[in-house]
């Protein structure tokens, strides 16, 4: 199951889940904590609540600001200095296997040296045919270039954080002495807070590394239209109200960002943070008011 943003296209999301069919047991606890090549500010010095939004629409600075996020990412590595609101952290992502080259490395190192970026996110859903769609071996081949940026580096954000692809990647990263500093998680289930927290517990127990939740929201993948969605605004809001305090309390969860579907999305209409006219939904208002970044401001 999967509905995901396509980079530079809009807010359509395809999400797939896969079962772990790997019968080989690998003890990830045996992996030594990798040394970060260039120590930077710890992620816990910035508020956990973030926002993910593409730059396809010119509205993204206003939306990041109105949600009072402490950090954000755009599924890309472009740095828009004149548009990024003041007093918020931008985190770049290398979305896929394209242009993982010297030009990318030079650009990231320059931003790092200027103190403009503190972290780097790895590939986006490489285990998904509609997303980065990479083999584990290709990701392992390119990973040293991401490491060379010298910033704390997040794992590939898989469709299934405990699935075959991710487990094979983490095992091969260990075998090849590659560095993964934190694990990024995507989750699109129902409105059961306990199911979501259980997935986080399972992921943390498996890899033993801090977690960034870079996409999560309830979704009804059986819905053929917004009207057909089996959830409702109250159920999704109650899920958010139950989950956010737990994410704040979990020491191993360092950051999180809700994924805002569009209001016209069949699967995620009730997870939208914005109405069609750009105003906040009731859910969006709660997210904005929860642990707000009161210092964020738009550039003139």
C-alpha positions as CSV (number, residue, x, y, z in Angstrom):
1,X,0.0,0.0,0.0
2,X,1.4,3.3,-0.9
3,X,0.5,6.8,-1.9
4,X,3.5,9.2,-1.7
5,X,4.5,12.6,-3.0
6,X,6.3,12.5,-6.3
7,X,9.1,14.9,-6.2
8,X,8.3,18.2,-7.9
9,X,4.9,17.0,-8.9
10,X,2.5,17.5,-6.0
11,X,0.9,15.8,-3.1
12,X,0.1,12.3,-4.5
13,X,1.4,9.5,-2.4
14,X,1.7,5.8,-3.1
15,X,2.6,3.7,-0.2
16,X,3.4,0.0,-0.2
17,X,4.0,-2.4,2.7
18,X,5.9,-5.6,2.5
19,X,6.3,-8.5,4.8
20,X,9.7,-9.5,6.2
21,X,10.4,-12.9,4.6
22,X,14.0,-13.0,5.6
23,X,14.6,-16.1,7.7
24,X,18.2,-15.2,8.4
25,X,18.7,-13.7,11.9
26,X,21.2,-10.8,12.1
27,X,22.0,-9.3,15.5
28,X,22.1,-5.6,14.8
29,X,23.1,-5.0,18.4
30,X,26.5,-6.2,17.4
31,X,27.0,-3.1,15.2
32,X,29.2,-0.6,16.9
33,X,28.0,3.0,17.1
34,X,29.7,4.7,14.1
35,X,31.8,7.8,14.7
36,X,30.3,10.9,13.1
37,X,33.0,12.5,11.0
38,X,32.0,16.1,11.8
39,X,30.2,16.5,15.1
40,X,27.3,19.0,14.9
41,X,24.5,20.2,17.1
42,X,22.5,17.3,18.5
43,X,19.1,16.8,17.0
44,X,17.5,17.1,20.5
45,X,18.5,20.8,20.8
46,X,15.9,21.5,18.1
47,X,12.2,20.9,18.7
48,X,11.1,17.5,17.5
49,X,8.1,18.7,15.4
50,X,8.8,19.2,11.8
51,X,7.1,19.5,8.4
52,X,7.7,17.9,5.0
53,X,6.7,19.8,1.9
54,X,7.8,20.1,-1.7
55,X,9.0,23.4,-3.2
56,X,6.7,22.8,-6.3
57,X,4.3,25.4,-4.9
58,X,5.5,28.9,-3.9
59,X,3.4,28.5,-0.8
60,X,5.8,26.3,1.1
61,X,7.5,29.1,3.2
62,X,4.1,30.2,4.5
63,X,3.0,26.7,5.2
64,X,6.1,25.8,7.1
65,X,5.7,29.0,9.1
66,X,2.0,28.7,9.9
67,X,2.6,25.2,11.2
68,X,5.2,26.6,13.6
69,X,7.7,23.8,12.7
70,X,11.1,23.6,14.2
71,X,12.6,21.9,11.2
72,X,11.6,20.9,7.7
73,X,12.7,19.1,4.6
74,X,11.5,19.1,1.0
75,X,12.5,15.7,-0.4
76,X,15.4,17.5,-2.1
77,X,18.8,19.1,-1.4
78,X,18.2,22.5,-3.0
79,X,18.9,25.3,-0.5
80,X,16.6,28.3,-1.0
81,X,18.3,30.8,1.3
82,X,16.1,33.8,0.3
83,X,12.9,31.8,1.1
84,X,13.6,29.7,4.1
85,X,11.9,31.3,7.1
86,X,14.1,32.6,9.9
87,X,14.7,30.5,12.9
88,X,13.9,27.1,11.4
89,X,16.3,24.3,10.4
90,X,16.4,22.9,6.8
91,X,17.5,19.3,6.4
92,X,18.5,18.2,2.9
93,X,17.7,14.8,1.4
94,X,19.4,12.9,-1.4
95,X,16.1,11.5,-2.8
96,X,17.5,8.9,-5.3
97,X,20.4,7.6,-7.2
98,X,20.6,10.4,-9.6
99,X,23.3,13.1,-9.4
100,X,25.1,11.5,-6.4
101,X,28.3,13.0,-7.7
102,X,31.1,15.5,-7.0
103,X,28.8,18.5,-7.7
104,X,26.4,17.3,-5.1
105,X,29.2,16.6,-2.6
106,X,30.7,20.0,-3.2
107,X,27.4,21.8,-2.7
108,X,26.6,19.9,0.6
109,X,30.1,20.5,1.9
110,X,29.8,24.2,1.2
111,X,26.5,24.5,3.0
112,X,27.9,22.5,5.9
113,X,31.0,24.7,6.2
114,X,28.7,27.8,6.1
115,X,26.7,26.4,9.1
116,X,23.5,26.2,7.0
117,X,22.9,22.4,7.3
118,X,23.5,20.0,10.2
119,X,22.1,16.7,8.9
120,X,21.6,14.8,5.7
121,X,18.8,12.4,4.9
122,X,19.4,9.3,2.7
123,X,17.3,7.9,-0.1
124,X,13.5,8.1,-0.2
125,X,11.7,4.8,-0.2
126,X,14.3,2.9,-2.3
127,X,12.2,-0.3,-1.7
128,X,9.2,1.3,-3.5
129,X,8.7,0.9,-7.3
130,X,7.1,4.4,-7.5
131,X,9.8,6.1,-5.5
132,X,13.7,5.9,-5.5
133,X,13.4,2.2,-6.6
134,X,16.9,1.1,-5.9
135,X,18.6,-2.2,-5.2
136,X,20.3,-2.5,-1.9
137,X,23.6,-3.0,-3.7
138,X,23.2,0.3,-5.5
139,X,22.4,2.2,-2.3
140,X,25.5,0.6,-0.7
141,X,27.6,1.6,-3.7
142,X,26.6,5.3,-3.4
143,X,26.4,5.5,0.4
144,X,30.1,6.5,0.8
145,X,29.5,9.7,-1.1
146,X,26.7,10.7,1.3
147,X,29.0,9.8,4.2
148,X,31.7,12.1,2.8
149,X,29.6,15.2,3.3
150,X,30.6,14.7,6.9
151,X,27.3,15.3,8.6
152,X,25.2,12.9,10.7
153,X,23.5,10.7,8.1
154,X,20.0,9.3,8.2
155,X,19.2,5.8,6.8
156,X,17.2,5.3,3.6
157,X,13.5,6.0,4.5
158,X,12.0,2.7,3.6
159,X,8.4,1.8,2.9
160,X,8.8,-0.8,5.6
161,X,11.4,0.1,8.2
162,X,11.7,-3.5,9.4
163,X,11.3,-5.2,6.0
164,X,13.7,-7.2,3.9
165,X,15.3,-4.2,2.0
166,X,16.1,-2.3,5.1
167,X,17.4,-5.2,7.0
168,X,19.7,-6.2,4.1
169,X,20.9,-2.6,3.8
170,X,21.8,-2.3,7.5
171,X,23.6,-5.6,7.4
172,X,25.6,-4.7,4.4
173,X,26.3,-1.3,5.7
174,X,27.8,-2.9,8.8
175,X,29.8,-5.4,6.7
176,X,31.2,-2.6,4.6
177,X,31.9,-0.3,7.6
178,X,29.5,2.3,6.4
179,X,28.0,4.9,8.7
180,X,24.3,5.2,9.5
181,X,23.7,7.6,12.4
182,X,20.0,7.4,12.7
183,X,17.1,5.5,11.2
184,X,14.3,7.2,9.3
185,X,10.8,5.8,9.4
186,X,7.7,6.1,7.3
187,X,4.3,4.9,8.6
188,X,0.8,5.0,7.0
189,X,-1.5,2.8,9.0
190,X,-4.9,3.2,10.6
191,X,-5.8,5.2,13.7
192,X,-4.4,2.9,16.3
193,X,-1.7,4.8,18.2
194,X,-0.5,1.6,19.8
195,X,0.1,0.0,16.4
196,X,2.2,2.9,15.4
197,X,4.2,3.0,18.6
198,X,4.7,-0.8,18.4
199,X,6.3,-0.3,14.9
200,X,8.7,2.3,16.3
201,X,9.6,0.0,19.2
202,X,10.2,-2.9,16.8
203,X,12.4,-0.7,14.6
204,X,14.4,0.6,17.5
205,X,14.9,-2.9,19.0
206,X,16.1,-4.1,15.6
207,X,18.7,-1.5,14.8
208,X,19.4,0.2,18.1
209,X,19.7,3.7,16.6
210,X,17.8,7.0,17.2
211,X,14.7,7.4,15.0
212,X,13.5,10.3,12.8
213,X,9.9,9.8,11.7
214,X,10.0,11.6,8.4
215,X,6.5,10.7,7.2
216,X,3.5,9.5,9.1
217,X,-0.3,9.8,9.0
218,X,-3.4,7.5,9.1
219,X,-4.5,6.5,5.6
220,X,-7.4,4.3,4.3
221,X,-5.9,2.5,1.3
222,X,-9.2,0.9,0.4
223,X,-10.9,4.2,-0.2
224,X,-11.8,5.0,-3.8
225,X,-12.8,8.6,-3.0
226,X,-12.6,11.0,0.0
227,X,-16.3,10.3,0.7
228,X,-15.5,6.6,0.8
229,X,-12.7,7.0,3.5
230,X,-13.6,4.8,6.5
231,X,-12.1,7.2,9.0
232,X,-13.3,10.7,10.0
233,X,-11.9,13.9,11.3
234,X,-12.5,13.0,14.9
235,X,-10.7,9.7,14.7
236,X,-7.6,11.1,13.1
237,X,-7.5,14.1,15.4
238,X,-7.7,11.8,18.4
239,X,-4.9,9.7,17.0
240,X,-2.7,12.8,16.7
241,X,-3.6,13.9,20.2
242,X,-2.6,10.5,21.6
243,X,0.5,10.0,19.5
244,X,2.3,13.4,19.7
245,X,2.9,13.4,23.4
246,X,4.3,9.9,23.2
247,X,6.7,10.9,20.5
248,X,7.9,13.8,22.6
249,X,8.4,11.4,25.6
250,X,10.3,8.6,23.7
251,X,14.0,9.3,24.1
252,X,14.9,7.4,21.0
253,X,12.6,9.4,18.8
254,X,14.6,12.5,17.9
255,X,12.3,14.1,15.3
256,X,9.0,13.6,13.6
257,X,6.9,15.1,10.9
258,X,3.2,14.5,10.0
259,X,2.5,13.9,6.3
260,X,-0.2,16.3,5.1
261,X,-2.3,14.6,2.4
262,X,-4.4,16.8,0.2
263,X,-8.1,17.3,1.2
264,X,-9.1,15.6,-2.1
265,X,-7.0,12.5,-1.4
266,X,-9.1,9.4,-1.2
267,X,-6.7,7.7,1.2
268,X,-5.7,10.6,3.4
269,X,-8.4,13.3,3.2
270,X,-8.8,13.3,7.0
271,X,-5.0,13.6,7.5
272,X,-4.8,16.9,5.6
273,X,-3.4,19.8,7.6
274,X,-4.7,22.3,5.1
275,X,-8.0,22.9,3.4
276,X,-8.3,23.5,-0.3
277,X,-8.3,27.2,0.2
278,X,-5.0,27.0,2.2
279,X,-6.4,27.6,5.6
280,X,-5.6,25.1,8.4
281,X,-7.9,22.2,9.1
282,X,-8.8,21.5,12.7
283,X,-6.1,18.9,12.6
284,X,-3.6,21.4,11.1
285,X,-4.5,23.9,13.8
286,X,-3.8,21.3,16.5
287,X,-0.5,20.4,14.9
288,X,0.5,24.1,14.7
289,X,-0.4,24.8,18.3
290,X,1.4,21.7,19.6
291,X,5.0,22.4,20.8
292,X,5.1,25.4,18.5
293,X,8.2,27.2,17.3
294,X,7.4,30.7,18.4
295,X,10.5,32.2,16.9
296,X,9.8,31.3,13.2
297,X,9.2,34.2,10.9
298,X,9.0,34.7,7.2
299,X,11.7,36.6,5.4
300,X,10.7,40.0,4.0
